[in-house]
C-alpha cells in the first residue's frame, strides 16, 4: 500500500520482480530481455531503476526494480493484457 506524504502528494511505486534463468538459456534470455521485455515494460510506463544478478546462493538469479509514477499507474500496468502476455 502506498503512503502519501503531504496533502495531494502522489507517491511513486516500486515493483520488484525476481526470476531464474533456465539452465543453458543465457543467450536467449539476454536477447529476450533487450529485444522484448525492456521495450514492453517501457511502453507500459514502468521505468527500470535497478537490476541485480545473484552469483552465489539459493536466491533468485535476477532481481529487477521498476518504478511507476503512482499506485494507480502500477495497478493499470499489472492488470493490462500486455502485462499478462
Biopython code that builds the backbone (N, CA, C, O; Angstrom):
import numpy as np
from Bio.PDB.StructureBuilder import StructureBuilder

atoms = [
    (1, "UNK", "N", (0.839, -1.169, 0.000)),
    (1, "UNK", "CA", (0.000, 0.000, 0.000)),
    (1, "UNK", "C", (0.891, 1.241, 0.000)),
    (1, "UNK", "O", (1.926, 1.271, 0.667)),
    (2, "UNK", "N", (0.491, 2.243, -0.736)),
    (2, "UNK", "CA", (1.244, 3.483, -0.832)),
    (2, "UNK", "C", (0.968, 4.365, 0.378)),
    (2, "UNK", "O", (-0.165, 4.459, 0.851)),
    (3, "UNK", "N", (1.998, 4.996, 0.859)),
    (3, "UNK", "CA", (1.842, 6.004, 1.898)),
    (3, "UNK", "C", (1.971, 7.358, 1.228)),
    (3, "UNK", "O", (2.863, 7.564, 0.405)),
    (4, "UNK", "N", (1.103, 8.266, 1.568)),
    (4, "UNK", "CA", (1.108, 9.601, 0.972)),
    (4, "UNK", "C", (1.634, 10.576, 2.008)),
    (4, "UNK", "O", (1.143, 10.640, 3.135)),
    (5, "UNK", "N", (2.643, 11.334, 1.602)),
    (5, "UNK", "CA", (3.241, 12.330, 2.492)),
    (5, "UNK", "C", (2.864, 13.710, 1.974)),
    (5, "UNK", "O", (3.270, 14.093, 0.876)),
    (6, "UNK", "N", (2.119, 14.432, 2.727)),
    (6, "UNK", "CA", (1.715, 15.774, 2.335)),
    (6, "UNK", "C", (0.407, 15.742, 1.566)),
    (6, "UNK", "O", (0.096, 14.768, 0.880)),
    (7, "UNK", "N", (-0.330, 16.787, 1.687)),
    (7, "UNK", "CA", (-1.643, 16.868, 1.052)),
    (7, "UNK", "C", (-1.509, 16.893, -0.466)),
    (7, "UNK", "O", (-0.800, 17.735, -1.017)),
    (8, "UNK", "N", (-2.190, 15.972, -1.139)),
    (8, "UNK", "CA", (-2.215, 15.941, -2.591)),
    (8, "UNK", "C", (-0.957, 15.374, -3.234)),
    (8, "UNK", "O", (-0.814, 15.439, -4.455)),
    (9, "UNK", "N", (-0.047, 14.824, -2.447)),
    (9, "UNK", "CA", (1.188, 14.288, -2.992)),
    (9, "UNK", "C", (0.981, 12.853, -3.461)),
    (9, "UNK", "O", (0.404, 12.037, -2.743)),
    (10, "UNK", "N", (1.451, 12.550, -4.667)),
    (10, "UNK", "CA", (1.395, 11.183, -5.164)),
    (10, "UNK", "C", (2.747, 10.526, -4.963)),
    (10, "UNK", "O", (3.788, 11.135, -5.211)),
    (11, "UNK", "N", (2.728, 9.299, -4.521)),
    (11, "UNK", "CA", (3.960, 8.562, -4.312)),
    (11, "UNK", "C", (4.225, 7.658, -5.505)),
    (11, "UNK", "O", (3.319, 7.009, -6.027)),
    (12, "UNK", "N", (5.467, 7.629, -5.921)),
    (12, "UNK", "CA", (5.864, 6.657, -6.922)),
    (12, "UNK", "C", (5.824, 5.279, -6.272)),
    (12, "UNK", "O", (5.982, 5.148, -5.058)),
    (13, "UNK", "N", (5.612, 4.255, -7.095)),
    (13, "UNK", "CA", (5.547, 2.888, -6.594)),
    (13, "UNK", "C", (6.672, 2.074, -7.210)),
    (13, "UNK", "O", (6.996, 2.234, -8.387)),
    (14, "UNK", "N", (7.266, 1.202, -6.408)),
    (14, "UNK", "CA", (8.342, 0.343, -6.878)),
    (14, "UNK", "C", (7.825, -1.088, -6.995)),
    (14, "UNK", "O", (7.213, -1.618, -6.068)),
    (15, "UNK", "N", (8.078, -1.698, -8.138)),
    (15, "UNK", "CA", (7.720, -3.092, -8.385)),
    (15, "UNK", "C", (9.001, -3.905, -8.415)),
    (15, "UNK", "O", (9.892, -3.629, -9.218)),
    (16, "UNK", "N", (9.105, -4.906, -7.549)),
    (16, "UNK", "CA", (10.254, -5.801, -7.545)),
    (16, "UNK", "C", (9.871, -7.099, -8.217)),
    (16, "UNK", "O", (8.889, -7.744, -7.848)),
    (17, "UNK", "N", (10.670, -7.478, -9.221)),
    (17, "UNK", "CA", (10.423, -8.709, -9.963)),
    (17, "UNK", "C", (11.639, -9.605, -9.793)),
    (17, "UNK", "O", (12.771, -9.123, -9.806)),
    (18, "UNK", "N", (11.418, -10.900, -9.634)),
    (18, "UNK", "CA", (12.533, -11.835, -9.479)),
    (18, "UNK", "C", (12.264, -13.114, -10.244)),
    (18, "UNK", "O", (11.124, -13.563, -10.361)),
    (19, "UNK", "N", (13.344, -13.697, -10.767)),
    (19, "UNK", "CA", (13.233, -14.941, -11.507)),
    (19, "UNK", "C", (14.594, -15.578, -11.672)),
    (19, "UNK", "O", (15.620, -14.975, -11.359)),
    (20, "UNK", "N", (14.593, -16.802, -12.165)),
    (20, "UNK", "CA", (15.815, -17.533, -12.505)),
    (20, "UNK", "C", (15.866, -17.719, -14.014)),
    (20, "UNK", "O", (14.833, -17.788, -14.679)),
    (21, "UNK", "N", (17.073, -17.800, -14.542)),
    (21, "UNK", "CA", (17.279, -18.077, -15.961)),
    (21, "UNK", "C", (17.352, -19.590, -16.123)),
    (21, "UNK", "O", (18.066, -20.262, -15.379)),
    (22, "UNK", "N", (16.625, -20.120, -17.080)),
    (22, "UNK", "CA", (16.679, -21.563, -17.325)),
    (22, "UNK", "C", (18.090, -21.963, -17.739)),
    (22, "UNK", "O", (18.756, -21.264, -18.503)),
    (23, "UNK", "N", (18.517, -23.079, -17.226)),
    (23, "UNK", "CA", (19.863, -23.572, -17.496)),
    (23, "UNK", "C", (20.109, -23.697, -18.999)),
    (23, "UNK", "O", (19.286, -24.259, -19.722)),
    (24, "UNK", "N", (21.230, -23.179, -19.460)),
    (24, "UNK", "CA", (21.593, -23.263, -20.867)),
    (24, "UNK", "C", (20.906, -22.248, -21.761)),
    (24, "UNK", "O", (21.077, -22.292, -22.979)),
    (25, "UNK", "N", (20.143, -21.347, -21.198)),
    (25, "UNK", "CA", (19.380, -20.374, -21.988)),
    (25, "UNK", "C", (19.882, -18.941, -21.826)),
    (25, "UNK", "O", (19.140, -17.999, -22.106)),
    (26, "UNK", "N", (21.107, -18.760, -21.386)),
    (26, "UNK", "CA", (21.621, -17.420, -21.101)),
    (26, "UNK", "C", (21.548, -16.488, -22.301)),
    (26, "UNK", "O", (21.102, -15.349, -22.159)),
    (27, "UNK", "N", (21.972, -16.934, -23.478)),
    (27, "UNK", "CA", (21.962, -16.044, -24.650)),
    (27, "UNK", "C", (20.534, -15.742, -25.098)),
    (27, "UNK", "O", (20.243, -14.610, -25.484)),
    (28, "UNK", "N", (19.641, -16.722, -25.055)),
    (28, "UNK", "CA", (18.235, -16.486, -25.397)),
    (28, "UNK", "C", (17.601, -15.520, -24.401)),
    (28, "UNK", "O", (16.795, -14.669, -24.776)),
    (29, "UNK", "N", (17.971, -15.659, -23.134)),
    (29, "UNK", "CA", (17.460, -14.772, -22.089)),
    (29, "UNK", "C", (17.863, -13.331, -22.380)),
    (29, "UNK", "O", (17.027, -12.429, -22.328)),
    (30, "UNK", "N", (19.134, -13.113, -22.684)),
    (30, "UNK", "CA", (19.619, -11.770, -22.954)),
    (30, "UNK", "C", (18.918, -11.160, -24.162)),
    (30, "UNK", "O", (18.554, -9.985, -24.136)),
    (31, "UNK", "N", (18.726, -11.940, -25.212)),
    (31, "UNK", "CA", (18.008, -11.463, -26.403)),
    (31, "UNK", "C", (16.579, -11.066, -26.045)),
    (31, "UNK", "O", (16.091, -10.031, -26.500)),
    (32, "UNK", "N", (15.906, -11.878, -25.233)),
    (32, "UNK", "CA", (14.536, -11.585, -24.821)),
    (32, "UNK", "C", (14.475, -10.302, -23.988)),
    (32, "UNK", "O", (13.625, -9.443, -24.223)),
    (33, "UNK", "N", (15.374, -10.177, -23.020)),
    (33, "UNK", "CA", (15.358, -9.008, -22.132)),
    (33, "UNK", "C", (15.551, -7.727, -22.925)),
    (33, "UNK", "O", (14.786, -6.775, -22.774)),
    (34, "UNK", "N", (16.583, -7.705, -23.780)),
    (34, "UNK", "CA", (16.913, -6.495, -24.532)),
    (34, "UNK", "C", (15.903, -6.230, -25.655)),
    (34, "UNK", "O", (15.504, -5.086, -25.875)),
    (35, "UNK", "N", (15.496, -7.281, -26.358)),
    (35, "UNK", "CA", (14.642, -7.109, -27.525)),
    (35, "UNK", "C", (13.156, -7.014, -27.250)),
    (35, "UNK", "O", (12.428, -6.385, -28.018)),
    (36, "UNK", "N", (12.686, -7.628, -26.162)),
    (36, "UNK", "CA", (11.247, -7.679, -25.902)),
    (36, "UNK", "C", (10.843, -7.117, -24.533)),
    (36, "UNK", "O", (9.998, -6.226, -24.445)),
    (37, "UNK", "N", (11.454, -7.646, -23.471)),
    (37, "UNK", "CA", (10.997, -7.305, -22.119)),
    (37, "UNK", "C", (11.165, -5.824, -21.798)),
    (37, "UNK", "O", (10.196, -5.163, -21.425)),
    (38, "UNK", "N", (12.379, -5.296, -21.937)),
    (38, "UNK", "CA", (12.617, -3.888, -21.586)),
    (38, "UNK", "C", (11.786, -2.924, -22.431)),
    (38, "UNK", "O", (11.208, -1.992, -21.872)),
    (39, "UNK", "N", (11.699, -3.104, -23.758)),
    (39, "UNK", "CA", (10.825, -2.213, -24.530)),
    (39, "UNK", "C", (9.350, -2.317, -24.119)),
    (39, "UNK", "O", (8.648, -1.307, -24.075)),
    (40, "UNK", "N", (8.882, -3.525, -23.821)),
    (40, "UNK", "CA", (7.481, -3.700, -23.425)),
    (40, "UNK", "C", (7.210, -3.028, -22.079)),
    (40, "UNK", "O", (6.181, -2.375, -21.903)),
    (41, "UNK", "N", (8.124, -3.186, -21.144)),
    (41, "UNK", "CA", (7.967, -2.560, -19.830)),
    (41, "UNK", "C", (7.936, -1.032, -19.978)),
    (41, "UNK", "O", (7.139, -0.359, -19.324)),
    (42, "UNK", "N", (8.799, -0.494, -20.831)),
    (42, "UNK", "CA", (8.822, 0.958, -21.063)),
    (42, "UNK", "C", (7.511, 1.435, -21.691)),
    (42, "UNK", "O", (6.991, 2.484, -21.311)),
    (43, "UNK", "N", (6.971, 0.671, -22.651)),
    (43, "UNK", "CA", (5.688, 1.039, -23.270)),
    (43, "UNK", "C", (4.567, 1.079, -22.243)),
    (43, "UNK", "O", (3.647, 1.890, -22.350)),
    (44, "UNK", "N", (4.645, 0.212, -21.258)),
    (44, "UNK", "CA", (3.620, 0.163, -20.218)),
    (44, "UNK", "C", (3.758, 1.301, -19.210)),
    (44, "UNK", "O", (2.848, 1.531, -18.413)),
    (45, "UNK", "N", (4.862, 2.001, -19.233)),
    (45, "UNK", "CA", (5.045, 3.138, -18.341)),
    (45, "UNK", "C", (5.893, 2.873, -17.119)),
    (45, "UNK", "O", (5.971, 3.716, -16.226)),
    (46, "UNK", "N", (6.536, 1.706, -17.063)),
    (46, "UNK", "CA", (7.441, 1.420, -15.950)),
    (46, "UNK", "C", (8.859, 1.806, -16.347)),
    (46, "UNK", "O", (9.293, 1.557, -17.472)),
    (47, "UNK", "N", (9.563, 2.409, -15.420)),
    (47, "UNK", "CA", (10.956, 2.766, -15.643)),
    (47, "UNK", "C", (11.809, 1.783, -14.844)),
    (47, "UNK", "O", (11.673, 1.695, -13.624)),
    (48, "UNK", "N", (12.687, 1.045, -15.525)),
    (48, "UNK", "CA", (13.568, 0.122, -14.813)),
    (48, "UNK", "C", (14.615, 0.955, -14.079)),
    (48, "UNK", "O", (15.322, 1.766, -14.678)),
    (49, "UNK", "N", (14.696, 0.735, -12.774)),
    (49, "UNK", "CA", (15.593, 1.517, -11.929)),
    (49, "UNK", "C", (16.874, 0.759, -11.601)),
    (49, "UNK", "O", (17.964, 1.331, -11.641)),
    (50, "UNK", "N", (16.747, -0.516, -11.279)),
    (50, "UNK", "CA", (17.887, -1.332, -10.883)),
    (50, "UNK", "C", (17.689, -2.755, -11.357)),
    (50, "UNK", "O", (16.564, -3.207, -11.570)),
    (51, "UNK", "N", (18.798, -3.452, -11.519)),
    (51, "UNK", "CA", (18.760, -4.890, -11.809)),
    (51, "UNK", "C", (19.972, -5.532, -11.133)),
    (51, "UNK", "O", (21.081, -4.999, -11.175)),
    (52, "UNK", "N", (19.739, -6.679, -10.513)),
    (52, "UNK", "CA", (20.803, -7.387, -9.822)),
    (52, "UNK", "C", (20.860, -8.819, -10.323)),
    (52, "UNK", "O", (19.840, -9.413, -10.671)),
    (53, "UNK", "N", (22.060, -9.361, -10.353)),
    (53, "UNK", "CA", (22.300, -10.748, -10.740)),
    (53, "UNK", "C", (22.961, -11.440, -9.562)),
    (53, "UNK", "O", (24.009, -10.994, -9.096)),
    (54, "UNK", "N", (22.370, -12.522, -9.070)),
    (54, "UNK", "CA", (22.911, -13.264, -7.948)),
    (54, "UNK", "C", (23.852, -14.346, -8.472)),
    (54, "UNK", "O", (23.454, -15.202, -9.262)),
    (55, "UNK", "N", (25.094, -14.296, -8.024)),
    (55, "UNK", "CA", (26.090, -15.270, -8.467)),
    (55, "UNK", "C", (26.186, -16.477, -7.550)),
    (55, "UNK", "O", (26.598, -17.552, -7.988)),
    (56, "UNK", "N", (25.815, -16.320, -6.287)),
    (56, "UNK", "CA", (26.020, -17.388, -5.323)),
    (56, "UNK", "C", (24.837, -17.455, -4.372)),
    (56, "UNK", "O", (24.331, -16.422, -3.932)),
    (57, "UNK", "N", (24.395, -18.663, -4.052)),
    (57, "UNK", "CA", (23.332, -18.847, -3.074)),
    (57, "UNK", "C", (22.058, -19.367, -3.705)),
    (57, "UNK", "O", (21.987, -19.603, -4.911)),
    (58, "UNK", "N", (21.062, -19.539, -2.868)),
    (58, "UNK", "CA", (19.786, -20.118, -3.289)),
    (58, "UNK", "C", (18.724, -19.067, -3.574)),
    (58, "UNK", "O", (17.536, -19.387, -3.623)),
    (59, "UNK", "N", (19.128, -17.836, -3.761)),
    (59, "UNK", "CA", (18.186, -16.758, -4.069)),
    (59, "UNK", "C", (17.929, -16.714, -5.571)),
    (59, "UNK", "O", (18.705, -17.278, -6.342)),
    (60, "UNK", "N", (16.853, -16.053, -6.000)),
    (60, "UNK", "CA", (16.609, -15.919, -7.442)),
    (60, "UNK", "C", (17.806, -15.257, -8.134)),
    (60, "UNK", "O", (18.434, -14.358, -7.576)),
    (61, "UNK", "N", (18.113, -15.711, -9.351)),
    (61, "UNK", "CA", (19.256, -15.162, -10.086)),
    (61, "UNK", "C", (19.076, -13.690, -10.418)),
    (61, "UNK", "O", (20.030, -12.914, -10.356)),
    (62, "UNK", "N", (17.865, -13.309, -10.768)),
    (62, "UNK", "CA", (17.608, -11.964, -11.256)),
    (62, "UNK", "C", (16.626, -11.257, -10.327)),
    (62, "UNK", "O", (15.617, -11.829, -9.915)),
    (63, "UNK", "N", (16.941, -10.002, -10.007)),
    (63, "UNK", "CA", (16.039, -9.130, -9.261)),
    (63, "UNK", "C", (16.040, -7.790, -9.991)),
    (63, "UNK", "O", (17.092, -7.177, -10.168)),
    (64, "UNK", "N", (14.863, -7.340, -10.413)),
    (64, "UNK", "CA", (14.726, -6.101, -11.182)),
    (64, "UNK", "C", (13.714, -5.202, -10.476)),
    (64, "UNK", "O", (12.659, -5.658, -10.035)),
    (65, "UNK", "N", (14.054, -3.920, -10.377)),
    (65, "UNK", "CA", (13.157, -2.937, -9.766)),
    (65, "UNK", "C", (12.660, -1.984, -10.838)),
    (65, "UNK", "O", (13.449, -1.371, -11.557)),
    (66, "UNK", "N", (11.340, -1.864, -10.937)),
    (66, "UNK", "CA", (10.715, -0.922, -11.857)),
    (66, "UNK", "C", (9.920, 0.109, -11.081)),
    (66, "UNK", "O", (9.366, -0.194, -10.025)),
    (67, "UNK", "N", (9.863, 1.330, -11.602)),
    (67, "UNK", "CA", (9.169, 2.427, -10.934)),
    (67, "UNK", "C", (7.968, 2.858, -11.771)),
    (67, "UNK", "O", (8.073, 3.056, -12.981)),
    (68, "UNK", "N", (6.832, 2.999, -11.106)),
    (68, "UNK", "CA", (5.625, 3.543, -11.728)),
    (68, "UNK", "C", (5.351, 4.907, -11.093)),
    (68, "UNK", "O", (5.677, 5.119, -9.925)),
    (69, "UNK", "N", (4.758, 5.826, -11.844)),
    (69, "UNK", "CA", (4.536, 7.166, -11.304)),
    (69, "UNK", "C", (3.530, 7.239, -10.157)),
    (69, "UNK", "O", (3.526, 8.206, -9.395)),
    (70, "UNK", "N", (2.669, 6.211, -10.029)),
    (70, "UNK", "CA", (1.672, 6.228, -8.948)),
    (70, "UNK", "C", (1.165, 4.811, -8.712)),
    (70, "UNK", "O", (1.424, 3.900, -9.499)),
    (71, "UNK", "N", (0.443, 4.648, -7.621)),
    (71, "UNK", "CA", (-0.169, 3.350, -7.320)),
    (71, "UNK", "C", (-1.177, 2.985, -8.403)),
    (71, "UNK", "O", (-1.238, 1.833, -8.833)),
    (72, "UNK", "N", (-1.961, 3.951, -8.841)),
    (72, "UNK", "CA", (-2.957, 3.703, -9.892)),
    (72, "UNK", "C", (-2.283, 3.270, -11.189)),
    (72, "UNK", "O", (-2.763, 2.354, -11.857)),
    (73, "UNK", "N", (-1.180, 3.915, -11.553)),
    (73, "UNK", "CA", (-0.467, 3.556, -12.778)),
    (73, "UNK", "C", (0.079, 2.139, -12.691)),
    (73, "UNK", "O", (0.012, 1.387, -13.663)),
    (74, "UNK", "N", (0.618, 1.768, -11.536)),
    (74, "UNK", "CA", (1.133, 0.411, -11.361)),
    (74, "UNK", "C", (0.005, -0.606, -11.444)),
    (74, "UNK", "O", (0.166, -1.662, -12.056)),
    (75, "UNK", "N", (-1.124, -0.299, -10.839)),
    (75, "UNK", "CA", (-2.287, -1.183, -10.896)),
    (75, "UNK", "C", (-2.721, -1.399, -12.351)),
    (75, "UNK", "O", (-3.017, -2.524, -12.754)),
    (76, "UNK", "N", (-2.757, -0.323, -13.131)),
    (76, "UNK", "CA", (-3.141, -0.439, -14.542)),
    (76, "UNK", "C", (-2.167, -1.320, -15.311)),
    (76, "UNK", "O", (-2.584, -2.135, -16.133)),
    (77, "UNK", "N", (-0.876, -1.162, -15.049)),
    (77, "UNK", "CA", (0.133, -1.985, -15.718)),
    (77, "UNK", "C", (-0.077, -3.451, -15.399)),
    (77, "UNK", "O", (-0.128, -4.286, -16.302)),
    (78, "UNK", "N", (-0.201, -3.772, -14.102)),
    (78, "UNK", "CA", (-0.285, -5.171, -13.678)),
    (78, "UNK", "C", (-1.586, -5.847, -14.071)),
    (78, "UNK", "O", (-1.670, -7.075, -14.044)),
    (79, "UNK", "N", (-2.602, -5.078, -14.434)),
    (79, "UNK", "CA", (-3.873, -5.649, -14.846)),
    (79, "UNK", "C", (-4.128, -5.464, -16.348)),
    (79, "UNK", "O", (-5.256, -5.607, -16.819)),
    (80, "UNK", "N", (-3.072, -5.146, -17.081)),
    (80, "UNK", "CA", (-3.222, -4.960, -18.532)),
    (80, "UNK", "C", (-3.027, -6.270, -19.282)),
    (80, "UNK", "O", (-2.371, -7.185, -18.784)),
    (81, "UNK", "N", (-3.586, -6.357, -20.459)),
    (81, "UNK", "CA", (-3.428, -7.547, -21.301)),
    (81, "UNK", "C", (-1.972, -7.704, -21.746)),
    (81, "UNK", "O", (-1.479, -8.826, -21.862)),
    (82, "UNK", "N", (-1.282, -6.587, -21.995)),
    (82, "UNK", "CA", (0.105, -6.675, -22.418)),
    (82, "UNK", "C", (0.983, -7.256, -21.311)),
    (82, "UNK", "O", (1.904, -8.021, -21.598)),
    (83, "UNK", "N", (0.715, -6.907, -20.051)),
    (83, "UNK", "CA", (1.489, -7.463, -18.950)),
    (83, "UNK", "C", (1.264, -8.970, -18.867)),
    (83, "UNK", "O", (2.212, -9.731, -18.675)),
    (84, "UNK", "N", (0.021, -9.397, -19.012)),
    (84, "UNK", "CA", (-0.298, -10.830, -18.978)),
    (84, "UNK", "C", (0.403, -11.585, -20.106)),
    (84, "UNK", "O", (0.838, -12.723, -19.934)),
    (85, "UNK", "N", (0.504, -10.929, -21.261)),
    (85, "UNK", "CA", (1.157, -11.579, -22.407)),
    (85, "UNK", "C", (2.629, -11.755, -22.147)),
    (85, "UNK", "O", (3.348, -12.283, -22.995)),
]
sb = StructureBuilder()
sb.init_structure("model")
sb.init_model(0)
sb.init_chain("A")
sb.init_seg("    ")
for serial, (resi, resn, name, xyz) in enumerate(atoms, 1):
    if name == "N":
        sb.init_residue(resn, " ", resi, " ")
    sb.init_atom(name, np.array(xyz, "f"), 0.0, 1.0, " ", f" {name:<3s}", serial, name[0])
structure = sb.get_structure()
